[in-house]
Amino acid sequence: MGRLISKFKNSRLTQNVTALLVLKGADYLLNFLMFPFLLRMIGPSAFGAIVFMQSIAQYFVIVTDYGFNMTAPRDIARAENEREIGKIFVNVMSAKIIMISAILALSGVVIFFLPQSVEFDFLLFLAVMPLALGNIAFPVWFFQGIQEMKYITISSVIARSLLLVLMLVTVSSPKDYLIAALLFSSMPVVSGILSFYIIIRKYKFVFVRPDLNGIIKTIKDGWQIFLSTVAINLYTNTNIVILGVFTNPTIVGYFGAASKLVDSFKGLMSAVTQAVYPHVSAKLKNSTEETILFIRKFTKYYTGAFFVISFLLFVLAEPVVVVLFGENYRESVIILRILSWLPFIISFSQVYGIQTLLNFGKQQTFSKILICSAVFDLLILFPLTYCFGEIGVAITMVAVEVVVTLATRYYAKKCGV
């Protein structure tokens, strides 16, 4: 019987990994159609403006993510019954709604009191805000927790396909950058609408009455991971904002083209991590030794696969950029070559940090590592960006990820991994 249960769990893991890999495969196909078209139609400058504003909108996403993207799947995976799952679902959703309401009110005050001398594209800001709203509407963490990733795949692929068609029809020149930004940012909202239809049809038990004490506890539980995500944002998202301040939208466009390409592979990593994380969390309840053996085995295949990807990105950077983005983006080649090693480096820190430290209850340790890495990022970011522009930002991102990987490896070893 034990082998049968183990086989079933491993089968569920395989199904979830496969579902998310299918999602990323569809993402690649759709991005292969969307990004080259978008970059060629609107040009580096308009694309850079969108990337810059999306980086600002990402702060809203971080606040609404808080730490729930890690704590909620873990708690749902460990829940004993549907009632417990329902409480987790409604408490997380309530907390997210409270947070987005507060940050939107605060941002409205800040924008209202901005000096007239400060150039701020308010319409572009509104066009990218669905990124934050979609983070609430699309409860990926719920499907992670119940280990039904196929619904994430279905919702995302339908939404992205629909928006791609609309983009191909409506975007034809740089003046259409607002439409492009709105459509590109609306994917999580459309996915969220579709996913809630699935939840209403199949998981009605999650709609229970919110509990104030439960909401407060949910927020407290996510605090350490929230600090971690803020720290991560400082050495990823903020780097683009600083680049935009020091340079211009065209340079940001060159950097954004290379960065988005690398991000697509980081998204593939995220898909695998999302599927494996609740599996490791549930496995840890039964056996620490088996969990450690699983993580060690997983590390070999996971990091090996992303070494191959990073190597190919480095070698093929020039033809990839020219074919996908066009001759106007040749400045992106050197940036892509530097950033190409990020998937390989990050694959280690995801295993040691997310799969190991978070699942073994070392949230504070993980948080401290990322906060210290964020401080290191800020120490080297400004001088490198000032001296070398976009190249300096790329070097900074790689250097910081190396530090994170070394630190997470040190503490993961203490856990036996």
Secondary structure, DSSP 8 states (H G I E B T S, - for coil): -HHHHHHHHHHHHHHHHHHHHHHHHHHHHHHHHHHHHHHHHHHHHHHHHHHHHHHHHHHHHHHHHTTHHHHHHHHHHH-SSHHHHHHHHHHHHHHHHHHHHHHHHHHHHHHHTS-TTS---HHHHHHHTHHHHHHHH--HHHHHHTT-THHHHHHHHHHHHHHHHHHHHH--SGGGHHHHHHHHHTHHHHHHHHHHHHHHHH-GGG-----HHHHHHHHHHTHHHHHHHHHHHHTTHHHHHHHHHHS-HHHHHHHHHHHHHHHHHHHHHHHHHHHHHHHHHHHHTT-HHHHHHHHHHHHHHHHHHHHHHHHHHHHTHHHHHHHHH-GGGTTHHHHHHHHTTHHHHHHHHIIIIIIIIITTT-HHHHHHHHHHHHHHHHHHHHHHHHHHTHHHHHHHHHHHHHHHHHHHHHHHHHTT-
